[in-house]
């Protein structure tokens, strides 16, 4: 086949841990359509988010850089067009670029480089979750208790929204997919993000399996995780609620896989499969009940690990790449595929990495400064090692080769002092964690003051998850 312009379709879901995907080795979950992408392309075995929470993760995805450099700390510091994104670069090159679905940026009016935004989901009122900016001391997030209450089979506004996103995507591909010039389309759905309620036909696939977590809480628990647990209150998960919640999570994964299948059928029907590069990934993972944690917000593999699959004309088929990658690698991937020289940033094109020999020593960086974080936390993954640095607290160290389930914390083991020193040096080559922690807390306190101060923010409470367009947000303490 003669080489021609390459279109790009980026498919993103929300809160999808790579551990619940057939192509990543899960023998229970049904994900035939995402599995197909892996079969026809390259799967990155060690892919990570750069921030394990929605808004700053999506800022890193947009800018191709670490969130602390642009001061995108939490769910109240949304992307608003600065620094420039891969979308801006595509626009300057006169390449059609648009989005359908969840963006979680500030609003639809900012210049973020998109020619169009179809049914975009942005942060609440252009502000987001100010409650998460209160960190000294950490407040109680009682709204988190709803995680164990809103579970099981049923329908939610998110399901309606994801189906709308899918229909809009199918319509756009049918009507614009065969245009002469190449295009880039970013499609973002919410599932499998909580509430852990799945459409009945998908929930029923897993209800009878009695799925349960395999890992119990740390003993003793790391003080950072202990503070997180005392902030995000989720101690109402009984064994039965846990079983239902896991069946729901698995059901939501299959639900979103089914929607992706519908999109891929249009790609095939329009003859776009040979000249379209498709990438599947998520903004971050989910703890799925392991260690009694749900949601994201820590550096365990379930939370910080994401699926990342790419297929296209120049992508090896059926390859599993062990080179660690992260969201910032999407920026150069999109631009280089479009024939644009990306500016100097820390990422590398996934196309280049897919066609190179595995490099397990490539470092990956992630950070967290959002809700429930008593202090700044930073992760370096390099080689067999994962190092987590907590400002003013003891570190953690895991050998992911010998201990893939992260059950043996070597963070204070004297035998590994040299490894910890090497990993901390790697971290400090990227940032000064103490300075970054101070900057985050200063910015967050300014946001809190701008919204009435600590007492007013706490009195209002949190609202859980961002609602889809047209759905009213419900704050914890509002009547």
C-alpha positions as CSV (number, residue, x, y, z in Angstrom):
1,X,0.0,0.0,0.0
2,X,1.3,3.5,-0.9
3,X,2.0,5.6,2.0
4,X,-0.2,8.7,2.5
5,X,-1.4,11.1,5.1
6,X,-2.0,9.5,8.5
7,X,-5.1,10.4,10.5
8,X,-4.9,10.1,14.3
9,X,-7.7,8.9,16.7
10,X,-6.9,9.1,20.4
11,X,-9.3,7.2,22.6
12,X,-9.1,7.9,26.3
13,X,-11.1,6.5,29.2
14,X,-11.2,7.6,32.8
15,X,-9.8,5.6,35.8
16,X,-9.0,2.4,33.8
17,X,-6.3,0.4,35.6
18,X,-4.4,-1.7,33.1
19,X,-4.8,-4.7,35.4
20,X,-8.4,-5.0,34.2
21,X,-7.8,-5.6,30.5
22,X,-7.6,-8.9,28.7
23,X,-4.5,-7.9,26.7
24,X,-2.7,-7.0,29.9
25,X,-3.2,-10.5,31.2
26,X,-6.6,-10.4,33.0
27,X,-8.3,-13.6,32.1
28,X,-11.7,-12.6,33.6
29,X,-12.6,-9.3,32.0
30,X,-14.1,-9.2,28.5
31,X,-12.4,-6.6,26.4
32,X,-12.3,-8.0,22.8
33,X,-12.1,-4.6,21.0
34,X,-9.3,-3.1,23.0
35,X,-7.6,-6.5,22.8
36,X,-7.9,-6.3,19.0
37,X,-6.0,-2.9,19.1
38,X,-3.2,-4.6,21.0
39,X,-3.2,-7.6,18.6
40,X,-2.9,-5.2,15.6
41,X,-0.5,-2.8,17.3
42,X,2.0,-2.4,20.1
43,X,1.1,-2.6,23.8
44,X,3.2,-0.8,26.3
45,X,3.5,-3.0,29.4
46,X,4.8,-0.4,31.8
47,X,2.6,2.7,31.1
48,X,1.9,5.4,33.7
49,X,0.0,8.6,34.4
50,X,2.1,11.6,35.4
51,X,-0.4,12.5,38.1
52,X,-2.9,10.0,39.5
53,X,-5.9,12.3,39.4
54,X,-8.0,13.6,36.5
55,X,-7.4,17.4,36.0
56,X,-3.6,17.7,36.3
57,X,-3.1,14.4,34.5
58,X,-5.0,15.8,31.5
59,X,-2.9,19.0,31.7
60,X,0.3,16.9,31.3
61,X,-1.4,15.0,28.5
62,X,-2.1,18.3,26.7
63,X,1.2,20.0,27.3
64,X,3.6,17.1,27.1
65,X,5.3,18.2,30.3
66,X,5.2,17.6,34.0
67,X,2.3,19.2,35.9
68,X,4.5,21.0,38.5
69,X,6.2,23.0,35.8
70,X,2.9,24.6,34.8
71,X,1.4,24.5,38.3
72,X,-1.4,22.1,37.5
73,X,-1.7,20.6,40.9
74,X,-5.1,19.2,41.5
75,X,-8.8,19.2,40.4
76,X,-9.0,23.0,40.9
77,X,-6.1,23.9,38.6
78,X,-7.5,23.0,35.2
79,X,-5.7,23.5,31.9
80,X,-6.7,26.7,30.2
81,X,-4.3,26.9,27.2
82,X,-1.0,27.7,28.9
83,X,1.6,26.3,28.2
84,X,0.6,25.5,24.6
85,X,-0.6,22.0,23.7
86,X,-0.1,19.6,20.9
87,X,-3.5,20.9,19.6
88,X,-2.0,24.4,19.2
89,X,0.8,23.0,17.2
90,X,-1.6,21.1,14.9
91,X,-3.7,24.2,14.4
92,X,-0.7,26.2,13.3
93,X,0.1,23.5,10.8
94,X,-3.5,23.7,9.5
95,X,-4.3,20.2,10.5
96,X,-7.9,19.6,11.6
97,X,-8.0,18.8,15.3
98,X,-11.0,18.4,17.6
99,X,-12.4,16.7,20.7
100,X,-15.5,14.8,21.5
101,X,-16.3,14.1,25.2
102,X,-14.5,14.8,28.5
103,X,-11.7,17.3,28.5
104,X,-11.7,18.4,32.1
105,X,-10.1,21.7,31.1
106,X,-11.3,25.1,32.5
107,X,-14.1,25.9,30.0
108,X,-15.0,25.7,26.3
109,X,-14.0,29.3,25.7
110,X,-10.2,29.2,26.4
111,X,-7.9,28.8,23.4
112,X,-6.6,25.3,23.9
113,X,-6.0,24.7,20.2
114,X,-9.1,22.7,19.3
115,X,-11.1,23.5,16.1
116,X,-14.2,22.1,17.8
117,X,-15.2,20.6,21.1
118,X,-18.3,18.4,20.9
119,X,-20.2,17.9,24.1
120,X,-17.2,18.8,26.2
121,X,-17.1,18.1,30.0
122,X,-15.1,20.7,31.9
123,X,-14.5,21.3,35.6
124,X,-17.4,22.6,37.6
125,X,-18.1,26.3,37.1
126,X,-14.6,26.7,35.5
127,X,-13.2,26.3,39.0
128,X,-13.3,22.6,40.0
129,X,-12.8,20.9,43.3
130,X,-11.6,23.7,45.7
131,X,-12.2,21.4,48.6
132,X,-9.2,19.3,47.5
133,X,-7.0,22.4,47.9
134,X,-7.4,22.3,51.7
135,X,-4.4,20.3,52.8
136,X,-3.2,21.7,56.2
137,X,-4.9,20.2,58.0
138,X,-6.6,17.7,55.8
139,X,-10.4,17.8,56.1
140,X,-12.8,14.9,56.2
141,X,-14.2,14.1,52.7
142,X,-17.4,12.4,53.8
143,X,-18.7,12.4,50.3
144,X,-16.3,9.6,49.6
145,X,-18.7,7.3,51.6
146,X,-21.0,7.4,48.6
147,X,-18.4,5.3,46.7
148,X,-19.7,2.2,48.5
149,X,-23.4,3.2,48.3
150,X,-23.8,4.0,44.6
151,X,-22.9,0.5,43.3
152,X,-24.5,-2.4,41.3
153,X,-26.5,-2.7,38.2
154,X,-28.3,0.4,36.8
155,X,-28.1,3.5,34.7
156,X,-26.3,6.8,35.4
157,X,-25.8,10.1,33.6
158,X,-22.3,9.0,32.8
159,X,-23.7,6.1,30.7
160,X,-25.9,8.4,28.8
161,X,-23.0,10.7,28.2
162,X,-20.6,8.0,27.1
163,X,-23.2,6.7,24.6
164,X,-23.6,10.3,23.3
165,X,-19.8,10.6,22.9
166,X,-19.8,7.4,21.0
167,X,-22.6,8.5,18.7
168,X,-21.0,11.8,18.0
169,X,-17.7,10.1,17.2
170,X,-19.3,7.6,14.9
171,X,-21.1,10.5,13.1
172,X,-18.0,12.6,12.8
173,X,-16.0,9.7,11.4
174,X,-18.7,8.8,8.9
175,X,-19.0,12.4,7.7
176,X,-15.5,13.7,8.0
177,X,-13.2,10.7,8.2
178,X,-12.4,10.6,4.5
179,X,-11.4,14.2,4.1
180,X,-8.4,14.8,1.9
181,X,-6.2,16.3,4.6
182,X,-5.2,14.2,7.7
183,X,-7.0,14.9,10.9
184,X,-6.6,14.3,14.7
185,X,-9.6,13.5,16.8
186,X,-9.4,13.1,20.6
187,X,-12.3,11.1,22.0
188,X,-12.7,10.8,25.8
189,X,-15.3,8.8,27.7
190,X,-15.9,8.7,31.5
191,X,-16.3,4.9,32.2
192,X,-15.0,3.1,34.2
193,X,-14.9,6.1,36.6
194,X,-17.2,5.8,39.6
195,X,-20.0,5.7,40.5
196,X,-19.5,2.0,40.3
197,X,-22.9,1.4,38.7
198,X,-22.8,-0.6,35.4
199,X,-25.5,-1.2,32.8
200,X,-27.2,-4.4,33.9
201,X,-26.3,-6.4,30.8
202,X,-22.6,-5.8,31.6
203,X,-22.9,-6.1,35.4
204,X,-24.5,-9.5,35.0
205,X,-21.4,-10.8,33.2
206,X,-19.5,-10.6,36.5
207,X,-22.0,-10.6,39.4
208,X,-21.8,-14.4,39.8
209,X,-18.0,-14.5,39.9
210,X,-17.6,-13.2,43.5
211,X,-14.7,-11.0,42.6
212,X,-12.7,-9.8,45.6
213,X,-9.4,-7.9,46.1
214,X,-6.3,-9.9,46.8
215,X,-4.3,-7.4,48.8
216,X,-5.0,-6.2,52.4
217,X,-3.9,-3.0,54.0
218,X,-0.2,-2.3,54.7
219,X,0.8,-3.3,58.2
220,X,2.0,-1.0,59.5
221,X,0.4,1.5,57.1
222,X,2.7,4.2,55.6
223,X,1.8,7.5,57.3
224,X,1.0,9.2,54.0
225,X,-1.5,6.5,53.1
226,X,-2.9,6.7,56.7
227,X,-3.5,10.4,56.2
228,X,-5.1,9.8,52.9
229,X,-7.5,7.2,54.4
230,X,-8.4,9.5,57.2
231,X,-9.3,12.2,54.7
232,X,-11.1,10.2,52.0
233,X,-13.5,8.3,54.2
234,X,-14.3,4.9,52.6
235,X,-14.6,2.6,55.7
236,X,-18.2,1.6,54.8
237,X,-17.1,-1.1,52.2
238,X,-18.4,-4.4,53.6
239,X,-17.3,-7.6,51.8
240,X,-20.6,-7.7,50.0
241,X,-20.4,-4.1,48.9
242,X,-16.8,-4.8,47.7
243,X,-18.0,-7.7,45.6
244,X,-20.7,-5.7,44.0
245,X,-18.4,-2.7,43.4
246,X,-15.8,-4.9,41.7
247,X,-18.5,-6.6,39.5
248,X,-19.6,-3.1,38.6
249,X,-16.1,-1.9,37.8
250,X,-15.5,-4.9,35.5
251,X,-18.9,-4.3,33.9
252,X,-18.0,-0.7,33.2
253,X,-14.8,-1.7,31.6
254,X,-16.7,-4.1,29.3
255,X,-19.3,-1.4,28.7
256,X,-16.7,1.1,27.5
257,X,-15.0,-1.7,25.4
258,X,-18.3,-2.2,23.7
259,X,-18.5,1.5,22.9
260,X,-15.0,1.5,21.5
261,X,-16.0,-1.5,19.3
262,X,-18.8,0.6,17.8
263,X,-16.3,3.3,16.9
264,X,-13.8,0.8,15.4
265,X,-16.6,-0.6,13.2
266,X,-17.1,2.8,11.6
267,X,-13.3,3.1,11.1
268,X,-13.4,-0.2,9.2
269,X,-16.6,0.6,7.3
270,X,-15.2,3.9,6.1
271,X,-11.9,2.2,5.0
272,X,-9.9,4.2,7.5
273,X,-8.1,1.3,9.2
274,X,-5.0,1.4,7.0
275,X,-4.3,5.2,7.2
276,X,-5.4,5.9,10.8
277,X,-3.1,5.7,13.8
278,X,-5.2,4.8,16.9
279,X,-4.1,5.1,20.5
280,X,-6.0,3.8,23.5
281,X,-5.1,5.0,27.0
282,X,-6.6,6.3,30.3
283,X,-5.8,9.4,32.3
284,X,-5.0,7.3,35.4
285,X,-5.9,4.0,37.0
286,X,-8.0,2.8,39.9
287,X,-7.1,1.0,43.1
288,X,-10.1,-1.4,42.6
289,X,-10.4,-2.2,46.3
290,X,-6.8,-3.4,46.8
291,X,-5.5,-2.5,50.2
292,X,-9.0,-1.1,50.9
293,X,-8.4,1.8,48.5
294,X,-10.8,2.8,45.7
295,X,-10.4,5.5,43.2
296,X,-6.8,6.8,42.5
297,X,-4.5,9.2,44.3
298,X,-1.5,7.0,45.2
299,X,1.4,5.3,43.4
300,X,0.5,1.7,43.6
301,X,0.4,0.1,40.2
302,X,-3.4,-0.2,40.2
303,X,-3.7,3.6,40.6
304,X,-0.7,5.0,38.7
305,X,-0.5,2.3,36.0
306,X,-2.5,2.9,32.8
307,X,-3.2,1.0,29.6
308,X,-1.3,2.4,26.5
309,X,-1.8,0.8,23.1
310,X,-1.0,2.2,19.7
311,X,-1.6,0.8,16.2
312,X,-1.0,2.3,12.8
313,X,0.8,2.1,9.5
314,X,4.3,2.3,11.1
315,X,3.6,0.4,14.4
316,X,4.7,-3.2,14.9
317,X,1.8,-5.5,15.2
318,X,1.4,-7.8,18.2
319,X,4.4,-6.3,20.0
320,X,4.6,-6.0,23.8
321,X,7.0,-3.1,24.6
322,X,8.6,-3.1,28.1
323,X,10.0,0.4,27.8
324,X,8.3,2.5,30.5
325,X,6.1,5.3,29.1
326,X,3.7,7.9,30.4
327,X,1.1,10.5,29.3
328,X,3.7,13.1,28.3
329,X,4.8,10.8,25.5
330,X,1.5,11.4,23.7
331,X,2.6,15.0,22.8
332,X,5.6,14.1,20.6
333,X,3.7,11.0,19.3
334,X,0.9,13.1,17.8
335,X,3.2,15.9,16.5
336,X,5.8,13.6,14.9
337,X,3.1,11.5,13.3
338,X,1.7,14.7,11.8
339,X,5.1,15.7,10.5
340,X,5.7,18.5,13.0
341,X,8.9,18.8,14.9
342,X,8.0,18.9,18.6
343,X,9.6,21.4,20.9
344,X,12.1,20.1,23.4
345,X,10.1,18.4,26.2
346,X,10.8,15.3,28.3
347,X,8.6,12.9,26.3
348,X,9.4,10.6,23.3
349,X,7.2,9.5,20.5
350,X,5.5,6.1,21.1
351,X,6.1,5.3,17.5
352,X,9.8,5.6,18.0
353,X,9.7,3.6,21.2
354,X,7.6,0.9,19.6
355,X,10.1,0.5,16.8
356,X,13.2,0.5,19.1
357,X,14.6,-2.2,21.4
358,X,13.2,-2.3,24.9
359,X,14.8,0.1,27.4
360,X,13.6,-0.8,30.9
361,X,16.1,1.8,32.3
362,X,14.1,4.7,30.8
363,X,12.8,6.7,33.9
364,X,9.2,7.7,34.3
365,X,8.1,10.4,36.7
366,X,4.7,10.9,38.4
367,X,3.6,13.3,41.2
368,X,0.7,14.0,43.5
369,X,-0.4,17.2,45.3
370,X,-4.2,16.9,45.4
371,X,-7.0,15.8,47.7
372,X,-5.9,13.7,50.6
373,X,-2.2,14.4,50.2
374,X,-0.7,15.4,53.5
375,X,2.5,16.4,51.7
376,X,3.9,16.3,48.2
377,X,4.5,12.8,46.8
378,X,6.8,11.9,43.8
379,X,7.4,8.6,42.0
380,X,10.3,7.4,39.9
381,X,10.0,4.2,38.0
382,X,13.3,3.0,36.5
383,X,14.4,-0.5,35.7
384,X,13.0,-3.0,38.3
385,X,12.6,-0.2,40.8
386,X,9.8,2.0,41.9
387,X,10.8,4.8,44.3
388,X,8.2,7.0,46.0
389,X,9.5,10.1,47.8
390,X,7.2,11.8,50.4
391,X,8.3,15.3,51.6
392,X,9.0,15.1,55.3
393,X,8.1,11.4,55.5
394,X,9.9,8.1,54.9
395,X,10.2,6.9,51.3
396,X,8.9,3.7,49.7
397,X,10.9,1.4,47.4
398,X,9.6,-1.6,45.5
399,X,11.3,-4.2,43.3
400,X,8.7,-4.7,40.6
401,X,10.6,-7.6,39.1
402,X,10.7,-9.7,42.3
403,X,7.6,-8.1,43.9
404,X,5.1,-7.1,41.2
405,X,2.3,-6.9,43.8
406,X,4.2,-4.4,45.9
407,X,3.9,-6.3,49.1
408,X,7.4,-5.7,50.3
409,X,8.3,-2.1,51.0
410,X,12.1,-1.6,51.0
411,X,11.9,2.1,51.8
412,X,13.9,1.9,55.0
413,X,15.8,-1.4,54.4
414,X,19.5,-0.7,55.0
415,X,20.5,-3.1,52.3
416,X,19.0,-0.8,49.6
417,X,20.3,2.5,50.7
418,X,22.4,2.9,47.5
419,X,19.4,2.1,45.3
420,X,17.3,4.7,47.2
421,X,20.1,7.3,46.8
422,X,20.3,6.6,43.0
423,X,16.5,6.9,42.6
424,X,16.4,10.1,44.7
425,X,19.1,11.6,42.5
426,X,17.0,10.7,39.5
427,X,14.1,12.5,41.1
428,X,16.1,15.6,41.9
429,X,17.3,15.8,38.4
430,X,13.7,16.5,37.5
431,X,12.6,18.7,40.4
432,X,13.3,19.9,43.9
433,X,10.5,18.1,45.7
434,X,10.5,20.4,48.7
435,X,10.3,23.5,46.6
436,X,7.5,21.9,44.4
437,X,5.6,20.9,47.6
438,X,5.8,24.5,48.9
439,X,4.7,26.0,45.6
440,X,1.7,23.7,45.4
441,X,0.5,24.5,48.9
442,X,1.0,28.2,48.3
443,X,-1.0,28.1,45.1
444,X,-3.7,26.0,46.7
445,X,-4.1,28.3,49.7
446,X,-4.5,31.3,47.3
447,X,-7.3,29.4,45.5
448,X,-9.0,28.6,48.9
449,X,-8.8,32.3,49.9
450,X,-10.3,33.3,46.5
451,X,-13.2,31.1,47.2
452,X,-14.1,32.4,50.7
453,X,-11.4,30.9,52.9
454,X,-10.9,27.5,54.6
455,X,-14.1,27.6,56.7
456,X,-16.3,28.5,53.8
457,X,-14.8,25.8,51.5
458,X,-15.1,23.1,54.2
459,X,-18.6,24.2,55.1
460,X,-19.7,23.7,51.5
461,X,-18.0,20.3,51.2
462,X,-17.0,18.3,48.2
463,X,-19.1,17.1,45.3
464,X,-17.6,13.8,44.4
465,X,-17.2,13.6,40.6
466,X,-17.7,16.2,37.9
467,X,-21.2,15.8,36.4
468,X,-21.7,15.6,32.6
469,X,-22.9,18.6,30.7
470,X,-26.4,19.7,31.7
471,X,-26.4,17.9,35.0
472,X,-26.4,19.9,38.2
473,X,-23.5,19.4,40.6
474,X,-24.4,18.4,44.1
475,X,-22.2,19.6,46.9
476,X,-22.0,17.6,50.1
477,X,-23.5,20.2,52.4
478,X,-25.8,22.1,50.1
479,X,-29.5,21.8,50.8
